[in-house]
Amino acid sequence: GEYDFGGASGGGGCSSPSADGGNAALNNLPPSFPETKVIQLGSFRIGIIGGHQVVPWGEMSALAMVRRRLNVDVLVCGWRRKTGVVEYEGGYYIFPGSITGAYSSHDPKVNPSFLLLAVQGTNIVCYVYELINGEVDVSKTEFSKQQ
C-alpha cells in the first residue's frame, strides 16, 4: 500500500535547544510546533492536537468543543495514553496512545501503541496496534462520514 500522510499527535515537540547547544538531534527540529493542525484526507477533515491544551484533560465535552471549533469530522488527540476510538456528539475522537509506552502519572500501566488510518472516500478504517504482555494486539474500527 501507499500512504499519503504520516503524523504524530504528541511527544515529538520540544522548546528551543539549551544555551549550550543541547542534544544535536534536537537542533534539527523546528523551535515549536502548532497547537493544532487540520488536514484533509479523502472527504474527512481531521484535526490533530496534543491534547494538553484541553481543560479539563480528557473530558469528552471539552474535546467536542475543540472538534467543533476546528470544524473537523475526526479529532486525533495525543494526550491520553490509552488507545481507542470514540464516537461522541456526531464526531469521532482517536486516541493513538504512546508509541513508547512511556510512564504517565495518570495511568502507570501504559502499553506501547500506534495506529494507522486507511481513508477511502467516505470511509475510515482505524487499525490500532498495541503491545500487550509481549504480544502485538491489533484491533480494527470502521466508520463512515454521514452525507
N, C-alpha and C positions, 0 to 999 in steps of 0.2 A: 503494500500500500504506500500511498504518498500522503504526506502531512503538509498542510498549508500554514500552520501556526503552532508555535510552542511557547509556553509561558509558565510563570511561577507566580503564586499569589502571596508569598511571604517568605521570610528567612533569607532573602538574597540581597536585601538592601544594606547600605552602610552609610554612615555620615562620612565627611571628608577624612582622609588618612591623617594620622597623628603628625605632629610637627617634625618628628624625627624620620618621617618617610613612611612609617607604618609597614605593613606587610606588602611586599612587592606585588602580589597578586591583586590586592585591593586597589593599587594605584591605577589600574586599567579600568576600574568601574566608574560610571558616572557619579558625581558627588551626591546626587539624590535621585529618588525615583518618584513618579507622580503618585498621589494618594489614591487615584482611581484611574482606570483605563477601560475604555469601551471599544470593542471590536465587533465587526460584522462577520459572522460565519454562516454561510447559507442564508436562510431567511431569519436567522436569530441575531438579535443584538445581545452581546454578552458583556457584562460588567465584571471587572476584576478589582478586588480590593484586598488589602492586607487584613482588614477587619479590626485592627486595634483602635481605629478611629470611631467605631460604632459603640455608643453607650446607651444602655448597659451592654457589656460584652456578650455576644452570642444570643441576645434577645431577638427572637424572630420578628416581632413587630418593629423594632428598630432597623433590622436588616430590610424589612419590607419598605420602609420609608426611603432607604438608600436606593433600593431597586427602582422604586417609582421616580425618585429624583433623577436618576441616571437614565430613566426611560429604557430599561433593558428587560428582556424576556428571562434571562438567566443571570444570576449573580454568583460569581465564584468568590468565596470568602476564605482567606487563609488563616484566620485567627484560631479557629477551633482545631485542636489536634486530633479530633475524631473525624473519620471519613464518613461520607454519606451524601445522599441526595434527598432533599426535602421539597415537597410541593406545599406552598403556603400562599394564601390570598392571591391565587391566579398566576404565581410566578414560581420559578424553580431556583433552588439555592443549592450550590455544590460546595462541599467542604472536602478539599483534597487531602487533609491530614498533614502529616510531616514525613517528608521523604527520608529523613534521617532517623526518625523515631526519637528525636531529642526530648528530654525531660520537660514536662510542663508542670508548673505549680498548681494548675487547675486539675490536672489528671496525671498522676505519676506513672501510669501504665499506658504508654503510647507505643503503638506498633508502627514501624516504617510503612509508608504507603504513598501511592501516587495514582493518578487517574489519566485516562485517555478519553477524549470525546470524539466520536465518529458522527459528523454532521452531514446529513444528506437532505437537502431541501428543507422540508418542514419537520424532519425527524432528527432526534439526537439519541445515540446510544452512548451511555457513560459506563466505561469499564473501570472499576476500582480494584487496584492490586494492593494487597496488604500482606505483610509478613507476620504470621501468627505462629508462635512456637516453632520457628524454623521452617514452616511450610508457607508457600505462597497461596493465598486465597484470592480468587477473582470473582467479583460479583458484577452483575450487569443490570443497569436500569435504563429503560427506554421511555422517552416522552416525545410528544409532538406539539407543535405550535398550533394554537387554535386559529383558524382562519376567520 
